[in-house]
Amino acid sequence: MSEMMLPQIHALPKHVSDKIAAGEVVDRPLSIVKELMENAIDAGASFITVEIKNGGKSYIRVTDDGCGIAKDQVMLAFQRHATSKIETADDLDTINTLGFRGEALASIAAVSQVEMITKPASAKAGVKVRLQGGEVMEQTDTGCPDGTTIIVTSLFYNTPARLKFLKGDNTESSLIIDFVSKMALAYSKLRIRMINNGNILFNTPGGGQIYNNILTIYSKETGQKLLPVSADNGSMFLEGYVSDPSYSKTNRKQQIFFVNGRYISSRMMEKAISMAYKDKLFEGRYPVAYLFLYVNPETLDVNIHPNKKEVRFDDELAVLDFVHSTLRDRLNTKQAIPEVKAEKLFSRPQTKEERVEEQ
């Protein structure tokens, strides 16, 4: 009787392991925009431009005026688990940044062609680096403004099987535009520009006015039906806007939640809203809600989802009760939204198609 061969364990080559890791972080163009935009915010940017072409499949550019990356740190930034945002395991309990794992740039570079141009304010010149499939193709000094520009092209060129799972250009574009729109609400102090196939879709003015950004990005009709919300119980702070019961939607697409500046999906927040609007809406109708919740980072776990789309609260029931009671009290003591003069509102530039229609 022959002796059974034991399986041989071996380490995977770097180019294989990097592609596997990338699959956990980068599943579509939206994933790249999310990671790069969060990095720009963490870098202290005041102005961010997001530009895409063909739904982000062929071209993504994220430019910021943040702190930039020092020349001797650039290549380190593309290594897995290399990060400036945490140093010890204890730091995971008090995360105040949007990114922290150090996987984004390495994962993006593993499945695309990437060009980074970056310069700290203290440097006389910037540095340009170009990677293909995670391999460095070029690194040179270059003249550039302070901050960082990252251009991603040919997504999944070396993993063609993943291309089959992407939707059409319009669908992929819509997902990105929706995300950037939400980030513009949460970070209303920043100026954020969104460009799709050469057309500027919106260009927020900054200044910290969430309500003005709602009108800029969404619509005046929606804005006119919103009620401001604000509450602080000492351990949690909630602010934002919810719709008057007379204004509702057939889905939850305009129920947008941020926790400590991080965009999340949350069944708990959805439940709190449903409880608050109980007996105020017909079945199958959903209110609009733009809610921004702030809690002690030590009471929050942001590391439970590969793409950081979900969070876990230490005391879910306490958060549920706080959000529900805040909204319920607001709906029961409705007041008019302060008038916002139309001439003071920022209006996005017209697209080429809109200018043609007017002619």
C-alpha positions as CSV (number, residue, x, y, z in Angstrom):
1,M,0.0,0.0,0.0
2,S,1.6,3.3,-1.1
3,E,2.1,6.0,1.5
4,M,-0.1,9.1,0.9
5,M,1.8,12.1,-0.2
6,L,1.6,15.0,2.4
7,P,0.6,18.4,1.0
8,Q,3.5,20.8,0.6
9,I,3.1,24.2,2.1
10,H,4.9,27.1,0.4
11,A,4.8,30.8,0.3
12,L,3.0,32.4,-2.7
13,P,5.1,34.7,-5.0
14,K,4.6,38.4,-4.2
15,H,2.8,39.1,-7.5
16,V,0.3,36.4,-6.8
17,S,-0.3,37.3,-3.1
18,D,-0.7,41.0,-4.0
19,K,-3.4,40.1,-6.5
20,I,-5.3,38.1,-3.9
21,A,-5.0,40.9,-1.4
22,A,-6.2,43.4,-4.0
23,G,-9.4,41.4,-4.4
24,E,-10.3,42.2,-0.8
25,V,-9.8,46.0,-1.3
26,V,-10.4,46.6,-5.0
27,D,-13.5,45.1,-6.5
28,R,-14.6,47.9,-8.9
29,P,-13.6,51.5,-9.8
30,L,-15.6,52.8,-6.9
31,S,-13.3,51.0,-4.5
32,I,-10.3,52.9,-5.9
33,V,-12.0,56.3,-5.7
34,K,-13.1,55.6,-2.1
35,E,-9.6,54.7,-1.0
36,L,-7.8,57.6,-2.7
37,M,-10.4,60.2,-1.6
38,E,-10.1,59.0,2.0
39,N,-6.3,59.2,1.8
40,A,-6.6,62.8,0.5
41,I,-8.9,63.8,3.4
42,D,-6.5,62.1,5.9
43,A,-3.7,64.2,4.2
44,G,-5.4,67.4,5.3
45,A,-6.5,68.5,1.9
46,S,-8.8,71.5,1.5
47,F,-9.4,70.9,-2.2
48,I,-10.0,67.5,-3.9
49,T,-10.6,66.8,-7.6
50,V,-12.0,63.4,-8.7
51,E,-12.0,62.7,-12.4
52,I,-13.1,59.5,-14.1
53,K,-13.6,58.3,-17.7
54,N,-15.5,55.2,-18.8
55,G,-16.9,54.6,-15.4
56,G,-13.4,54.6,-14.0
57,K,-12.4,51.5,-15.9
58,S,-9.9,53.3,-18.2
59,Y,-9.0,56.4,-16.1
60,I,-9.3,57.7,-12.5
61,R,-7.5,60.7,-11.2
62,V,-7.7,62.0,-7.6
63,T,-5.8,65.3,-7.0
64,D,-5.4,67.0,-3.6
65,D,-3.6,69.9,-2.0
66,G,-2.8,67.9,1.2
67,C,0.6,67.3,2.9
68,G,2.1,65.2,0.2
69,I,4.6,62.4,0.6
70,A,8.3,62.8,1.2
71,K,10.6,61.4,-1.6
72,D,12.1,58.7,0.6
73,Q,8.6,57.5,1.7
74,V,7.0,57.2,-1.8
75,M,8.0,53.6,-2.5
76,L,7.2,52.6,1.0
77,A,3.7,53.9,0.5
78,F,3.1,51.2,-2.1
79,Q,4.1,48.3,0.2
80,R,1.3,46.3,1.9
81,H,0.6,47.3,5.5
82,A,2.8,50.4,5.3
83,T,0.9,53.3,6.8
84,S,1.5,56.6,8.7
85,K,-1.8,56.3,10.5
86,I,-1.2,53.7,13.2
87,E,1.9,52.3,14.9
88,T,0.8,49.9,17.6
89,A,-2.1,47.5,18.0
90,D,-3.5,49.8,20.7
91,D,-4.0,52.5,18.0
92,L,-6.7,50.3,16.5
93,D,-8.9,51.2,19.4
94,T,-8.8,54.9,18.8
95,I,-8.8,55.3,15.0
96,N,-9.5,58.9,14.0
97,T,-8.5,58.6,10.3
98,L,-10.5,57.1,7.4
99,G,-7.7,54.8,6.2
100,F,-5.4,52.9,8.5
101,R,-4.5,49.5,7.1
102,G,-1.9,50.5,4.5
103,E,-3.4,48.2,1.9
104,A,-5.0,50.7,-0.6
105,L,-2.0,51.8,-2.8
106,A,-0.5,48.3,-2.9
107,S,-3.8,46.7,-3.8
108,I,-4.6,49.3,-6.5
109,A,-1.1,49.1,-8.0
110,A,-1.3,45.3,-8.2
111,V,-4.2,45.3,-10.6
112,S,-3.7,48.5,-12.7
113,Q,-1.2,51.0,-14.0
114,V,-0.6,53.8,-11.5
115,E,1.2,57.1,-11.6
116,M,1.7,59.2,-8.5
117,I,3.0,62.8,-8.4
118,T,3.5,64.2,-5.0
119,K,5.3,67.0,-3.1
120,P,5.3,68.2,0.5
121,A,5.4,71.9,1.0
122,S,8.9,71.7,2.5
123,A,10.4,70.0,-0.6
124,K,11.9,72.0,-3.5
125,A,10.7,69.5,-6.1
126,G,8.2,66.7,-6.2
127,V,8.6,63.1,-7.2
128,K,6.9,61.1,-10.0
129,V,6.6,57.3,-9.8
130,R,4.9,55.0,-12.3
131,L,4.0,51.4,-11.5
132,Q,2.5,48.6,-13.6
133,G,1.1,45.5,-11.9
134,G,2.8,46.5,-8.7
135,E,6.3,46.8,-10.4
136,V,8.1,50.1,-10.5
137,M,8.6,51.3,-14.0
138,E,9.8,54.8,-13.4
139,Q,10.8,57.2,-10.6
140,T,12.0,60.7,-11.3
141,D,12.0,64.2,-9.7
142,T,9.5,66.6,-11.2
143,G,8.1,70.1,-10.7
144,C,4.5,70.0,-9.3
145,P,2.3,71.9,-6.8
146,D,2.1,70.8,-3.2
147,G,-0.1,67.8,-2.6
148,T,-0.6,64.5,-4.4
149,T,-2.1,63.4,-7.7
150,I,-2.7,59.7,-8.3
151,I,-3.8,58.5,-11.8
152,V,-5.1,54.9,-12.2
153,T,-5.5,53.5,-15.7
154,S,-6.2,50.1,-17.3
155,L,-8.0,48.7,-14.2
156,F,-7.8,44.8,-14.1
157,Y,-5.6,44.7,-17.2
158,N,-3.7,41.8,-15.7
159,T,-6.7,40.1,-14.1
160,P,-9.2,40.0,-17.0
161,A,-11.6,37.7,-15.2
162,R,-12.5,40.5,-12.8
163,L,-13.5,42.8,-15.8
164,K,-16.4,40.5,-16.5
165,F,-18.0,41.3,-13.1
166,L,-18.0,45.1,-13.8
167,K,-21.2,46.8,-14.9
168,G,-21.6,49.2,-17.8
169,D,-19.9,52.5,-17.8
170,N,-23.0,54.4,-16.7
171,T,-23.6,52.1,-13.7
172,E,-20.0,52.3,-12.5
173,S,-20.0,56.1,-13.0
174,S,-23.2,56.5,-11.0
175,L,-21.7,54.6,-8.1
176,I,-18.7,56.8,-8.0
177,I,-20.6,60.1,-8.5
178,D,-23.0,59.0,-5.7
179,F,-20.1,58.3,-3.3
180,V,-18.2,61.6,-4.1
181,S,-21.5,63.5,-3.6
182,K,-22.0,61.9,-0.1
183,M,-18.4,62.7,0.8
184,A,-19.0,66.3,-0.2
185,L,-21.8,66.5,2.3
186,A,-19.8,65.0,5.1
187,Y,-16.8,67.2,4.4
188,S,-18.6,70.4,3.6
189,K,-15.6,72.5,4.6
190,L,-13.6,71.1,1.7
191,R,-13.9,72.1,-1.9
192,I,-14.7,69.0,-3.9
193,R,-14.9,68.8,-7.7
194,M,-16.4,65.9,-9.6
195,I,-15.5,65.4,-13.3
196,N,-17.0,62.7,-15.5
197,N,-15.8,62.2,-19.1
198,G,-14.6,65.8,-19.2
199,N,-17.8,67.3,-17.8
200,I,-17.7,69.1,-14.4
201,L,-20.8,67.7,-12.5
202,F,-20.4,69.7,-9.4
203,N,-17.8,71.9,-7.7
204,T,-18.7,72.6,-4.0
205,P,-17.6,75.9,-2.6
206,G,-16.4,74.7,0.9
207,G,-17.3,76.9,3.8
208,G,-18.9,74.2,5.9
209,Q,-22.5,74.6,4.9
210,I,-24.0,71.1,4.6
211,Y,-27.4,72.5,3.6
212,N,-25.9,74.5,0.7
213,N,-24.1,71.4,-0.5
214,I,-27.4,69.4,-0.5
215,L,-28.9,72.0,-2.7
216,T,-25.8,72.1,-5.0
217,I,-25.5,68.3,-5.4
218,Y,-29.1,67.1,-5.1
219,S,-31.9,69.6,-5.7
220,K,-33.7,72.6,-4.3
221,E,-36.9,70.6,-4.1
222,T,-35.3,68.2,-1.7
223,G,-33.7,71.0,0.3
224,Q,-37.0,72.8,0.8
225,K,-38.5,69.7,2.5
226,L,-35.7,69.1,5.0
227,L,-35.6,69.7,8.7
228,P,-32.3,70.4,10.5
229,V,-31.4,67.9,13.3
230,S,-28.9,68.4,16.1
231,A,-28.5,66.7,19.5
232,D,-25.8,66.0,22.0
233,N,-26.1,63.7,25.0
234,G,-22.5,64.1,26.2
235,S,-21.2,60.9,24.7
236,M,-22.8,61.1,21.2
237,F,-23.5,64.0,18.9
238,L,-25.9,63.8,15.9
239,E,-26.4,66.4,13.2
240,G,-27.9,66.6,9.7
241,Y,-31.2,66.8,8.0
242,V,-34.3,64.7,7.6
243,S,-37.3,65.2,5.4
244,D,-40.7,66.4,6.4
245,P,-43.2,63.5,6.4
246,S,-44.9,65.1,3.4
247,Y,-41.8,64.3,1.3
248,S,-40.7,60.7,0.9
249,K,-39.1,58.3,-1.6
250,T,-39.9,54.7,-2.7
251,N,-36.4,53.5,-1.6
252,R,-33.6,54.3,0.9
253,K,-31.1,55.6,-1.6
254,Q,-31.2,59.1,0.0
255,Q,-30.7,57.8,3.5
256,I,-27.0,58.7,4.0
257,F,-25.1,57.9,7.1
258,F,-21.7,59.0,8.3
259,V,-20.1,57.9,11.6
260,N,-17.0,60.0,12.7
261,G,-16.7,61.1,9.1
262,R,-16.8,57.6,7.6
263,Y,-19.6,56.8,5.1
264,I,-21.2,53.5,6.2
265,S,-24.2,51.2,5.6
266,S,-26.1,50.6,8.8
267,R,-29.2,48.6,9.4
268,M,-29.3,50.0,12.9
269,M,-29.5,53.6,11.6
270,E,-32.2,52.5,9.1
271,K,-34.2,51.0,11.9
272,A,-33.9,54.1,14.0
273,I,-35.3,56.2,11.1
274,S,-38.2,53.7,10.5
275,M,-39.1,53.8,14.2
276,A,-39.1,57.6,14.2
277,Y,-41.3,57.9,11.2
278,K,-43.7,55.1,12.3
279,D,-47.3,56.1,11.7
280,K,-46.1,59.2,9.7
281,L,-45.5,57.5,6.4
282,F,-47.4,54.9,4.3
283,E,-45.8,51.5,4.0
284,G,-43.2,51.4,1.2
285,R,-42.3,55.1,1.6
286,Y,-39.0,56.2,3.0
287,P,-37.9,59.6,4.3
288,V,-34.7,61.4,3.1
289,A,-32.0,61.5,5.7
290,Y,-28.5,62.9,5.8
291,L,-27.2,62.0,9.2
292,F,-23.7,62.6,10.7
293,L,-23.1,60.8,14.0
294,Y,-20.0,61.4,16.2
295,V,-19.0,59.0,19.0
296,N,-15.9,58.3,21.1
297,P,-13.6,56.3,18.8
298,E,-12.9,53.9,21.7
299,T,-16.6,52.8,21.5
300,L,-16.4,52.0,17.8
301,D,-14.9,49.2,15.8
302,V,-14.3,50.3,12.2
303,N,-12.3,47.2,11.3
304,I,-15.0,44.6,10.7
305,H,-15.4,44.9,6.9
306,P,-12.6,44.7,4.2
307,N,-13.8,47.9,2.6
308,K,-14.7,49.6,5.9
309,K,-18.4,49.9,4.8
310,E,-19.7,48.9,8.2
311,V,-18.9,49.7,11.8
312,R,-19.8,48.1,15.1
313,F,-20.8,50.1,18.2
314,D,-20.0,48.9,21.7
315,D,-23.6,49.6,22.7
316,E,-25.9,49.4,19.6
317,L,-29.1,49.8,21.7
318,A,-27.8,53.1,23.2
319,V,-27.0,54.5,19.7
320,L,-30.4,53.2,18.3
321,D,-32.3,54.9,21.1
322,F,-30.3,58.2,20.8
323,V,-30.9,58.5,17.0
324,H,-34.5,57.4,17.2
325,S,-35.4,59.8,20.1
326,T,-33.6,62.7,18.4
327,L,-35.5,62.3,15.1
328,R,-38.8,61.6,16.8
329,D,-38.5,64.7,19.0
330,R,-37.6,66.8,15.9
331,L,-40.6,65.5,13.9
332,N,-42.9,66.3,16.8
333,T,-41.6,69.9,17.1
334,K,-41.2,70.8,13.5
335,Q,-39.9,74.2,12.7
336,A,-39.2,75.9,9.3
337,I,-35.7,75.6,7.8
338,P,-34.0,79.0,7.9
339,E,-34.4,80.6,4.5
340,V,-31.3,80.3,2.2
341,K,-31.1,83.0,-0.4
342,A,-30.9,81.5,-3.9
343,E,-28.4,84.1,-5.1
344,K,-26.0,82.9,-2.4
345,L,-26.1,79.3,-3.4
346,F,-23.4,77.8,-5.6
347,S,-24.6,76.4,-8.8
348,R,-22.7,73.8,-10.7
349,P,-21.4,74.6,-14.2
350,Q,-23.7,73.5,-17.0
351,T,-22.7,70.4,-19.0
352,K,-22.2,70.6,-22.7
353,E,-25.5,68.7,-23.2
354,E,-27.4,71.3,-21.1
355,R,-25.9,74.2,-23.0
356,V,-26.9,72.7,-26.3
357,E,-30.5,72.2,-25.1
358,E,-30.8,75.8,-24.2
359,Q,-29.6,77.0,-27.6
